[in-house]
Amino acid sequence: MMRRTWWLLAIAMLALVLVATGCGGGQADKGKPAQEQSATPSGETIKIGFLGAKTGNHASYGIETLKGMKMAADDINAAGGLLGKKVEIIEDDHRSNPSEAATVTQKLINNNKVVAIVGDPTTGITKVAGNIAQQSKVVLLSAGAVGPGVVEIGDYIFRDTLLDALAAPAVTKYCVETLGWKKVALVTSVNNDYSVGLTKIFKDALAKYGAQIVIEQSIKDGDQNFSAQVTNIKQKAVDGIVFTGYYTEGGLFMKEVRKQGLKQVMVGGDGLLSPKLWELGGNAVEGSMVYTGFYPDLNNAGEKTKAFVQAYQKANNNALPDMFSAQGYDAVMLIADAIKKANSADPSVFKNELAKTQNWQGVTGTISFGPNREPVKSPVFLLEVKEQKWAVKAVIPVTAQ
Amino acid sequence: MFWQQLINGLTLGATYALIALGYTMVYGIIQLINFAHGEIFMVGAFVGVLAITILKVNIFVAMFLAMLVCMALGVTAERIAYRPLRRSDRLAPLISAIGVSIFLQTLMTVIFGPQPQAFPQVVEDALYKLGPVQVSRVQIIILVVASFLMVGLHLIVKYVKIGKAMRAASEDYDTAALMGINVNRVISFTFALGSLLAAAGGVLVGMYFNSVFPLMGVQAGLKAFCAAVLGGIGSIPGAMLGGIFLGIAEVLGIAAGYGDYKDAVAFTLLILVLLFRPTGLLGRPVQRKV
């Protein structure tokens, strides 16, 4: 009897502690937006939510996106605001966790009453949040998702990134027509979704522009030994190597290519876009090419881009903005423009204006939304490794097919 | 083409063999599959990188330092994690070995981060023509160093006193102890030898593939374990043969266009060999004691 009472007491205490900490945590979370709300009573600002990670695996994407968004809000507010109101960015942190992202999305919509959400930079979380935004009839514009199945969720869902489906064909055209590649080797990392998908796009594009894939080789993410694949490639005289995987394997693969005495360079998607490429590949990746939707190159930049890059550098110790900060900036600007044109901050109204966006000039280039709200972005920056740095090799204009 | 791929396979196989030797020697004496062996190999590779970048030594000195560090590490691991469990159920030291392996992976991830580190370019790339094939300088170094170490091991086991003690202990652990062999010393020596070879393998692999990362021991360790079983676990020539056999099979598999299945090659071979020769290629037939 005695023992039983003790147990009950212990369980009751434990439950109490859990409830107490649970509540405490909840209040702490709610506390911050509530304060912000009281400082600027609702109705006086147009709220745009940031959905992204400030901690966790994808933190760097989220942090950069948010920096861009805040710069955009500051620029809009400095120029007199939107429909006579100020734009306010509501930020939260889903810690790179999909289930947390669902909660954050709900909170942004229900508690903060945002009219639009910018984010998430990753495809997976965008899909989670997209379904919630679509049901709640709030515009969601992802500044980073490139995978399939995003805009298919519904008419409130947009994205403003350069899609591989447009970039890879443009780059293929350049390689075939300008660099004269006729025969290529195609290397795929078979346990990497991104690589498998990109290979498919490159295959179609190579066929379209009349280049021949004379040899196809598969590797795996995490592989280190590529001697057999490179020996296979060596048997065929190829003009270049199309490599669809990530930078780690890309760097090591090219190292083996040079070791076996081959002179070709490789071309690939932004999966190769990291300084690790030459840290691992050394001289072997000199001349290798990578495409990207944004590059802070002041020599080739338009006025808007120049101003953005300079403002970013000023605010960030001279560091250069990346794709994510630029796309975050453009995302807020796109939404603001749609609101201005629609003369309404009601998502069900301005989403139609947003969908009509054509030849809109942003810091990442020109953006148009196709009939399915998929972005067509121009130009594509083709970068090459030059003395262990990125250098712009070509700026390729893109038109919708 | 075929000969060229054979050279690629032989180089890869030599590194597998170096690691496989450690598995086989330890198993031969205390019937323990030392699952932390792959991590010793990984630590060896990292020590190699550090020695080259910080101490600015050449590849052979780096390899020597890696061997020293890993010998100490192997012997210490045996002291702390395996020796206290030697008289317990066979599962206990096995789990303990997995623990050591995870500990070392995590430790190195914390220190160096999960991203691969470049192995510094210490050997000038050069290609030599040998009839129909081209061999790179790195490949020659790997083949020469691996053969040198394997011959050395063979001489120690065959002719040196402690090697003879190793063979005695592997024949019958308890009887060897009764005959006055200090079995603890023999076991420590076995771990030292195995770790030394794994460290050399780590530095060679780092140099060959140009990168090292904290989880590199997992895949390599698994393959080498396969090689050891393939050759007949407990048999030293078996481990060498198994490693080389496996390396060549893997590379020829990729050459034939089955790159997608390259990691399955090792395990398919393992299953096939075990089906038809349960004790491995060079394993001794199981003797029933009447």
Chai-1 contact restraints between the chains, C-beta under 6 A:
chainA,res_idxA,chainB,res_idxB,connection_type,confidence,min_distance_angstrom,max_distance_angstrom,comment,restraint_id
A,V190,B,D260,contact,1.0,0.0,6.0,A-B,restraint_1
A,S218,B,G259,contact,1.0,0.0,6.0,A-B,restraint_2
A,S218,B,D260,contact,1.0,0.0,6.0,A-B,restraint_3
A,Q224,B,F209,contact,1.0,0.0,6.0,A-B,restraint_4
A,N225,B,L12,contact,1.0,0.0,6.0,A-B,restraint_5
A,N225,B,F209,contact,1.0,0.0,6.0,A-B,restraint_6
A,S227,B,N8,contact,1.0,0.0,6.0,A-B,restraint_7
A,A228,B,Q5,contact,1.0,0.0,6.0,A-B,restraint_8
A,A228,B,N8,contact,1.0,0.0,6.0,A-B,restraint_9
A,A228,B,V251,contact,1.0,0.0,6.0,A-B,restraint_10
A,A228,B,I254,contact,1.0,0.0,6.0,A-B,restraint_11
A,A228,B,A255,contact,1.0,0.0,6.0,A-B,restraint_12
A,T231,B,Q4,contact,1.0,0.0,6.0,A-B,restraint_13
A,T231,B,Q5,contact,1.0,0.0,6.0,A-B,restraint_14
A,T231,B,N8,contact,1.0,0.0,6.0,A-B,restraint_15
A,Q235,B,M1,contact,1.0,0.0,6.0,A-B,restraint_16
A,T248,B,P116,contact,1.0,0.0,6.0,A-B,restraint_17
A,L252,B,N210,contact,1.0,0.0,6.0,A-B,restraint_18
A,L252,B,S211,contact,1.0,0.0,6.0,A-B,restraint_19
A,K255,B,N210,contact,1.0,0.0,6.0,A-B,restraint_20
A,K259,B,D125,contact,1.0,0.0,6.0,A-B,restraint_21
A,K259,B,S136,contact,1.0,0.0,6.0,A-B,restraint_22
A,G261,B,L127,contact,1.0,0.0,6.0,A-B,restraint_23
A,E279,B,A118,contact,1.0,0.0,6.0,A-B,restraint_24
A,L280,B,A118,contact,1.0,0.0,6.0,A-B,restraint_25
A,L280,B,S211,contact,1.0,0.0,6.0,A-B,restraint_26
